[in-house]
Amino acid sequence: MISYKEKLPKITTLIFDIDGVLTNGEVYVLKDEFVRAISTKDAYALQYANRSGYRVLIITGGDSEHLKKALEGIGVHEVFLRSSNKIEVYEKCKEKYQFTDEQALYMGDDIPDYPVMEKVGVATCPQDAAMEIKHICHYQSPLKGGQGCVRDVIEQTLRSQNKWFKENAFHW
């Protein structure tokens, strides 16, 4: 059986869920909006991956236009909101951006992520993901959602391709 580390050198596209992956899954309800917190380490890694030539996509069931703008502002190529059928969105992304399953890494944490995670080259999840998701993952981060698990998989991917901690890390 091939280990996930042997698959990382083929990755060109990084895809993430938001709630439970980029966030800890908690939503604070304020007067007129829902508020989520994202780790600055995860945000930096998303930005770094983009600047290193990776395609970074978000597929989420959430609908926060503010969060979408913030993520696109740090280099996420595209954020797909209100994605109740994530596999359909994933297939459209493959066609639009011309990548294969083997070139995709996906990090999800719950049942709506399952169909995509069955297809991608590298399926990953945070430490606190649903049991069904843990069972199909190639790699389970030791970190929880919203606490650096995204940085963990991005750093491992870039290191496997000798693209982590390069000159572009210091001069933006």
LINRA-V438633 format. One record per pair of residues at least 24 apart in sequence whose C-alpha atoms are under 10 Angstrom apart, sorted by the first residue. I is the first residue (numbers start at 1). J is the second residue. If there is no record, write none. Layout:
<<I,J> <I,J>>
//
This chain:
<<2,138> <3,122> <3,138> <3,139> <4,121> <4,122> <4,123> <4,124> <4,137> <4,138> <4,139> <4,157> <5,122> <5,138> <5,139> <5,156> <5,157> <5,160> <6,122> <6,160> <7,102> <7,103> <7,104> <7,105> <7,121> <7,122> <7,138> <7,157> <7,160> <8,102> <8,103> <8,104> <8,105> <8,121> <8,122> <8,153> <8,154> <8,156> <8,157> <8,158> <8,159> <8,160> <8,161> <9,103> <9,156> <9,157> <9,158> <9,159> <9,160> <9,161> <9,162> <10,100> <10,102> <10,103> <10,104> <10,105> <10,121> <10,122> <10,157> <10,160> <10,161> <11,54> <11,55> <11,99> <11,100> <11,101> <11,102> <11,103> <11,104> <11,105> <11,120> <11,121> <11,122> <11,157> <11,158> <11,160> <11,161> <12,49> <12,53> <12,54> <12,55> <12,56> <12,99> <12,100> <12,102> <12,103> <12,104> <12,105> <12,157> <12,158> <13,49> <13,50> <13,53> <13,54> <13,55> <13,56> <13,57> <13,94> <13,97> <13,99> <13,100> <13,101> <13,102> <13,103> <13,104> <13,105> <13,106> <14,46> <14,49> <14,50> <14,54> <14,55> <14,56> <14,57> <14,58> <14,76> <14,103> <14,104> <14,105> <14,106> <14,107> <14,122> <14,150> <14,153> <14,154> <14,157> <15,55> <15,56> <15,57> <15,58> <15,59> <15,76> <15,78> <15,79> <15,90> <15,104> <15,105> <15,106> <15,107> <15,108> <15,116> <15,120> <15,123> <15,150> <16,56> <16,57> <16,58> <16,59> <16,60> <16,79> <16,105> <16,106> <16,107> <16,108> <16,109> <16,113> <16,124> <16,125> <16,150> <17,57> <17,58> <17,59> <17,60> <17,61> <17,62> <17,79> <17,80> <17,86> <17,106> <17,107> <17,108> <17,109> <17,110> <17,112> <17,113> <17,125> <17,150> <18,58> <18,59> <18,60> <18,61> <18,62> <18,67> <18,79> <18,81> <18,107> <18,108> <18,109> <18,145> <18,146> <19,60> <19,61> <19,62> <19,108> <19,109> <19,110> <19,145> <19,146> <20,107> <20,108> <20,109> <20,110> <20,125> <20,126> <20,128> <20,129> <20,130> <20,144> <20,145> <20,146> <20,147> <21,107> <21,108> <21,109> <21,110> <21,125> <21,126> <21,127> <21,128> <21,129> <21,143> <21,144> <21,145> <21,146> <21,147> <21,148> <21,149> <21,150> <22,58> <22,107> <22,108> <22,126> <22,144> <22,145> <22,146> <22,147> <22,148> <22,149> <22,150> <22,151> <23,144> <23,145> <23,146> <23,147> <23,148> <23,149> <23,150> <24,126> <24,128> <24,144> <24,145> <24,146> <24,147> <25,109> <25,144> <25,145> <25,146> <26,146> <33,64> <33,66> <34,63> <34,64> <34,66> <35,64> <35,66> <35,67> <36,64> <36,67> <36,146> <37,67> <37,146> <37,147> <38,67> <38,145> <38,146> <38,147> <38,148> <39,145> <39,146> <39,147> <39,148> <39,149> <39,150> <39,151> <40,146> <40,147> <40,148> <40,151> <41,146> <41,147> <41,148> <41,149> <41,150> <41,151> <41,152> <42,146> <42,147> <42,148> <42,149> <42,150> <42,151> <42,152> <42,153> <42,154> <42,155> <43,70> <43,71> <43,74> <43,75> <43,76> <43,148> <43,150> <43,151> <44,74> <44,75> <44,150> <44,151> <45,74> <45,148> <45,150> <45,151> <45,152> <45,153> <45,154> <45,155> <45,158> <45,164> <46,71> <46,74> <46,75> <46,76> <46,150> <46,151> <46,154> <46,155> <47,71> <47,72> <47,73> <47,74> <47,75> <47,76> <48,74> <48,75> <48,151> <48,154> <48,155> <48,158> <48,163> <48,164> <48,165> <48,168> <48,169> <48,172> <49,75> <49,76> <49,151> <49,154> <49,155> <49,157> <49,158> <49,163> <49,164> <50,74> <50,75> <50,76> <50,77> <51,75> <51,168> <51,169> <51,172> <52,158> <52,163> <52,164> <52,166> <52,168> <52,169> <53,163> <54,154> <54,158> <55,97> <55,99> <55,104> <56,104> <56,105> <57,90> <57,93> <57,106> <58,83> <58,90> <58,106> <58,107> <59,83> <59,84> <59,85> <59,86> <59,87> <59,89> <59,90> <59,93> <59,106> <59,108> <59,113> <60,84> <60,85> <60,86> <60,89> <60,108> <60,112> <60,113> <61,85> <61,86> <61,112> <61,113> <83,112> <84,112> <84,113> <85,112> <85,113> <85,115> <85,116> <86,112> <86,113> <86,114> <86,115> <86,116> <86,117> <87,112> <87,113> <87,114> <87,115> <87,116> <87,117> <87,118> <87,119> <88,115> <88,116> <89,116> <90,115> <90,116> <90,119> <90,120> <91,116> <105,138> <105,153> <105,154> <105,157> <106,137> <106,153> <107,133> <107,137> <107,139> <107,140> <107,141> <107,145> <107,149> <107,150> <107,153> <108,133> <108,134> <108,137> <108,145> <109,133> <109,134> <109,137> <109,144> <109,145> <110,134> <124,149> <124,150> <124,153> <125,149> <125,150> <125,153> <126,150> <126,152> <126,153>>
//
